[in-house]
Amino acid sequence: MPSPNGKPSTPSLQPALELIYLATLEPEQASQRLRYFLLNNPNYFANLSENAFRIVLNMNGDTVYESLGCVRYIPLLDQMYASIDIKQDCGYSFRVGNPGSREYIRFYLSFDRGTTWQDKGISAVNVVDQAGSKSRLFLVTKKLDLLEEQQMEDTILVRAILSWNSVPPAGSPDWTPLWGNVAETQVRLGSRDDRRKRGLRTESRIRFADEPVSMVGLGHRYDTADARPVETLSSTGLFPSSSALSRDYQVSAV
């Protein structure tokens, strides 16, 4: 937008300078400071790419604040669900009473043992600061009828990408979040009649963004006793997102 004196305005160099400053800090301090900037103004670094953060700060898949606990399929409800472990009591809201930030999960399906992936959209949940030493657990769901999706293979791989306050880009199954991690579940399918008689077997495993496949570990079962209510979604994010994304959200909790 032109400035009042007719000369084109120049984008502020302050965000880039702040990023350089963050690069001089210890990794944990840089991570905390970056979250502070983004909570204060989600669009503070809007003119910088997420690759800039990774290159300058060497940040990939930080799970200090949040991580996926497990991803499972509920056959009778035709739903995928993922549990999100919120590990800190602060770092999600800038001030008490202010709207919180979002935890986004994008789901992918693979019918060829991970060679290709189909994007199945996003679910999201709002998170806020909450004093207390006990970690919080949120449940995010996505409606998916895997029997209708089933192709030649009787095994479907489901991948979930958790990202704090930044929407995982569409069609990018190998994308690495700044904060969050990646979890996969293997679902063995039977007929719809078989599904009525028994639950489908699933094997959840956690793969952190910076770990090789050989370091993949087993996921933990979700404990419904730790479920907490899902907050009302509010508008926030690392970068501006299109209004079309809002139609892709489905949030619920047990």
N, C-alpha and C positions, 0 to 999 in steps of 0.2 A: 504494500500500500504506500503511495507517495507521501512524503513528509509535507508539512504545511508550506515550507519554502520552495517546494517544487523538486527537491532533490530526493532520489530514492533512498529509503531508510536502509541501514545496514544492520543485520541481525547482531544481537549482543554477543560479545565474545565471552561473557561471564560463565555460561555453562561449560564451555570448553576449558576455561581456566580452572574451574572447580574440578573438572575431571582430571586434569593434570595434577592438581593438588591432592586428590584422593589417591593417585598412583604413588605418592610419596609416603602414605601411611601403611601401617601393618594391615594385612588382609582383613582381619576381624574389624578393626577400626574403620577401614575403608567401606566395608559392607554396611556397618551401622550408619555411617555418615551418609552414604548414598541413599539408604532407605529414608533417612531424615529429610533429605532434599525432596524426594519423590512424594513423601507424605505431605510435606508443606505445600508442594505444587506439583501435581502429577505430570504436568506438561513442561516442567522446568528444562528437561533435556530433549524436548520434542524435535529440535533441529539436528539431533545427533542420532546415529543408528545404534542399535543394540550391539552390533559388532564392535563399535567404539569402546563400549564398556568392557567387553571381553578382552580386547587387545590391550587396553590401558591397565585394567585392574586384574586381568587374568581370572575373571570370575566365571565359573561354569557350575551350575547345579549346586548352589549353596543350600544346604538343608539344615542350617542352624535354627531357622525360624519355623519352617514347615516342611513336611515330606508326606508322600503317599504311604499309607500303611499297607493297604492291599486293594486289589481289584477283583471283584467276583461277579458272577452272573446269577440272577434269580430267575430260573426258568418259568415258574408259574406266573410271574409278573412281567415276563419279557423285559427285564431291566438289568442293565449293568449298574453296579454301584462301586464307588471308590471312597475309602476313608482317608481323611486328611488329618494328620497329627500336627496340631498347633503347639509349638514347644516353648514359646516365650510368653511372658505376661505383657510385654510392650513391643512396639515396632510395627503395629498394624493400624493405629490411629494417631493422628498428630496431636490432638488435644482431647481431653475427656469431653464427651458429648458430641464430638464431631463424627461425621460418617466414617465408617471404616474403609478398609481396602478390600480388594477382591482376590480370591483364590480361583484361578481358572483351570479347568481340566478339559483337554481335547482328547477325544477317543478315536482310535483307528482299529480297523479289522483287517486281518490278512488271511487269505484262503490258500496260500501257497507257501506256508511255513516261513513267512517273514520276507519273502522275495519282493512282494509288492504290498502296498497298504492302501486301504480305502478310508478316506476321512469321513467320520460320522458326526462331526459337530462338537459343540462346546457345552459344558455345564459350568456353573459358577456359584460361589457362595460368598457372602460378606463376612469379614472377620474384623474384630475390634480388640483394643487393649482390654485386658481383664486381669486384675491383680490376683495372685495366688500361685503357689508352687506347682500345682498339679497341671499336667498338660491337658489340652482340650482336644476332643475328637469330633470332627464334622463328617457328615455323610452326604455325598453328592451322587445323584442318580442320572441315568440316561436311558430313555426308552429305546430298546433294540430287540427286534424279533429275530433271533439268530437262525431259527429254522427257516424263515423266509429268505434270509441272506445266504443260507447254506448252498454251496456249489458241489463240486465233485468230492472234495476232501471232507471227511467227517470230523476234522479237527479245525477249529478256528482260533487264531491268536488275536487277543485283544491287547492293544497298547494304550496306556493313558499317560499323558504328559501334564504334570502339574506345574503351574507358573504363577507366581505372585504378582498381581497388579499389572501384568503384561499379557495380552491375549496371544496364545500360541498361534503362529501363522497357519493358515489353511494349507493343506496339501504338503506338509513338511514333517513327516513322521520321524525324521532323524534330528529335528530341531532340539537344541539344548537350552533350557531355561536358565536365566540368571539366578533366580531363587526357585527351588523346587527339584523334582526328580522324575524319573520315568519308571513305570511299573507295567508288567505284562502278565496276562493270564491266558492259560491254554484251556479251551473249552472243547470237550468231546461231545459231539451231538449224536442223538438218536432220533427216533421218530417222535411225532407229537404225542402218540399214545404212550411211548416209553417215558416221556417227560411227565405225564400225569401220574405214573406209577413210582417214579423215583426222581431225585434231584440230579441234575447233570454234574459230573465230576469236574472240578476245576483245580488247577494248580497255579497258585499265585507266587510270583517271585519279584523281588525288588532289584532293579538295575539302576544304580546311581549314574548320573550323566557322565561322570569322569571315570567310570570303571569299565574295564574290558569284560567281555562276555564270561570269561573264566571265573570272575569274581561275583557272579550273580548269586544271591542268597535267597532262601525261602522267605516268603511273606508270612505275616502273622494274621491269625483269624481276628475278625472284628468283634469287639465286645459291645453288645447293644446297651449294656449298663452304663457305658461312658458317653452315650449319645447326648448331644446338646442341641437346642433349637437352632434352626437356621435363621439368621437375621435377614431383614428386608434388604434387597439389593439397592445400592445407590450408585450414582454415576461417578466413576473414577477409573484410572488406568495409567499405565506408564506412558503410552502414546495415545493420541486421539484414535478412536475406533469408529467405524461406520455404524449408522443406526441399524443396518441390516443385521448386525451381530446380535442385537437384542432379541431378535426372533429365534435365535438358536439356543437360548438359555432354558434349562429346565432344572429347577432346584427343589430338593425335598430332603427330608430327614426322617429317620425312624425314631 
